[in-house]
Amino acid sequence: MNDTMRRLNPGLELTPATPGTKHLLDTLEKTTRTNSTNDGRGFQKEVERTCAAYQNRRTATLRKVDPPTRVIGRTPEERRVFFMANPFLDFVGVWTARHGRALFVEAKSTATHRLPFSRSGGITSEQVGSIKTWRLAGAAACVLWKFGGKVVLLTPEHLMEAERLELKSITFDRGLPVVPGEGFILWDFLPVLERA
């Protein structure tokens, strides 16, 4: 068991694993380990700074959405933290400059030029489904992907085309380049999304 699991679930090692909970605990540990090695928090912070600058300019208001958790147990020894499925993408808000159009953004950061589908370090089928659903409902939705110090934007159309071709991953060069903005707008993605 890793340190993060011990910190979030004190006394977990003292709990006998029943057949039904063993799989859940193994999954939680694997997810925590994977996320701690490649979680993209640095890039998400850059996107958060960009979102704050957009809000100051009254262009868009976006907020980071943390995955919901459920804490079970009253005392620290009994406490267990369970991470639930996030029904939204990483950032949710409204595009003020487009008359309050809903805006959903998934931020990804990889060490390779490929973004895998439905695998660790990639984009999940639930995230792709969410992007398509919001887009079909009239919202603006996209994936911001950072690799090698550069950022590209993937539209729902990029994802649907990759799905249609039954690709296992999408390459960085398929995205629309996002250039650094001025001031606190680190990655000026809204003009790219507007043109897409």
Salt bridges, closest charged atoms under 4 A:
ASP3 OD1 - ARG6 NH1 3.31
GLU13 OE2 - ARG6 NE 3.33
ASP26 OD2 - LYS22 NZ 3.15
ASP39 OD2 - ARG41 NE 2.27
GLU46 OE2 - LYS146 NZ 2.82
GLU48 OE1 - LYS45 NZ 3.80
ASP90 OD1 - LYS64 NZ 3.95
GLU106 OE2 - LYS108 NZ 3.46
GLU157 OE2 - ARG135 NH2 3.45
GLU161 OE2 - ARG164 NH2 2.88
GLU163 OE1 - LYS132 NZ 2.62
GLU194 OE2 - ARG98 NH2 1.92
